């Protein structure tokens, strides 16, 4: 009977340690989330309202992946045949909204 109680105490101690680690991680993630929300608010205040609405719509449609980088060789996160306006986006100084691939493209 004593060995069962000792095993139970060891398991309980291990669980308490895991709880402490998880609590610490949760606090760290909460701080990171608060920092990111503050950064997002500051960034959003600099974006034209109409463009922001387009971004939010695309973000929902694409499950959080509304923006894609255009490089010399490809468009990140998009099928090349679906996103033909990428050629013009490669040379644009501004962001390009492409409805056919539901992305906002920027030159990388």
N, C-alpha and C positions, 0 to 999 in steps of 0.2 A: 504494500500500500504506500509506503514512504517513497519508493522509486517513482510511482505514478504521480505523486504530489510534486516531487522534484522535477519530473518531466514537464508537468503543467506549469510550474514556476518558470522554467527555462523558456517554454513556448510563450508564456505571458510576457516575459522580459523582452524576448525577440520582437513580439508584436508591438510592445510599447516603443521600442526603438524604431520600428518601421513607421509607426504613427507619428513619432517626432520628426522623422525624415520627410514624411509626406506633408506634414503641417508646415515645415520650413519651406518646402518646395512650393506649396500653395501660396504662402506669403510672398515668396520671390516672384511667382507668376502674377500675383495680384499687383505688385509694384510695377512689374514690366507692363502689364495691361494698362494701368493708370498712366504710365509714361507715354505709351503708344497712343492712348486716347487724347492726351494733351497735345502730342505732336500732330495727330490727325486734325484736331480742331484748328491748330495754328496753320496747317497746310491748306485746309479747306477754305479758310477765310481769304486765301489768295487766289482761289479758282473762280472763274466766271460761273454764275449760277446755272446757265443753260448747259454748259459743259459738264458741270457736276451732276446734273440730272441724268445726262447721257451716261456718264460713268456709273452712277448708281444702278441704272437700268441694266447696263451690260454686265456689271458685277453680279447682279442677281441671276441673269440669264446664264452666265458662264461660271456659276458657283465660285465666285470670288476671284476669277482670273480674267479681268477685263482689259488689262494692259499687256501688250506684247512688244518686245524689242525687235526692231528690224536691223539685220546686219547685212553685210555684202552678199551673203550666201543664202540666208533664210529668214523666215519670220518665226520667232520663238512661239511655241504653243499653238501653231496653226498649220493646217495642211496647205501646202503651196498652191494647189489648184483652186482652193476656196478663197484665197486672199490675193487676188491679182493686183489691187491697188498698192501693194507693198512696194512696187517699183517707185511710185511717186513718193511714198513715205520715206524711202531711203534717202531722198535728197531734200526733204522738207525740213524747214527750221521749226515748224510747229507740229503739234500732235495731229494725227489723221484718224478720224473715226471711220471704220470700215464695217458697214452693216452686214455685208455678205459673210464675213467670218466673225462678226460680233466681237470686234476687238478695237481697242484704241492703240494705234501704232506710234512708236517713237523711234527715231534713228539712234542707234547705239554707237 
